[in-house]
């Protein structure tokens, strides 16, 4: 019984993460990912990213900078981009040229 409940909870969370991942990707980035080539992207957090978050992203691409609540990555493989989008602590992913608010350093407003 416990294992069945645990399996159902795990499947539910996986389904929820997959559904919300599609909503977090901007349409242009979704098109680029469909080409199965590495992409450059911007990741938005609901808070200023800390060392843990930056290191996590560094394992999935090359972090080139942090602007407020945004982290810029290059050479991100499509599977890695999808795994980033599935994270509950990621608000959205945008492709190049990047979000309007990412260029402004400091307050992280977008």
Buried (B, 14 or more C-beta within 10 A) or exposed (E): EEEEEEEEEEEEEEEEBEEBBEEBBBEEBBEBBEEEEBBBBBBBBEEEBEEEBBEBBEEBBEBEEBBBBBBBBBEBBBEBBBBBBBBEEBBBBBBEEBBEBBEEEEEBEB
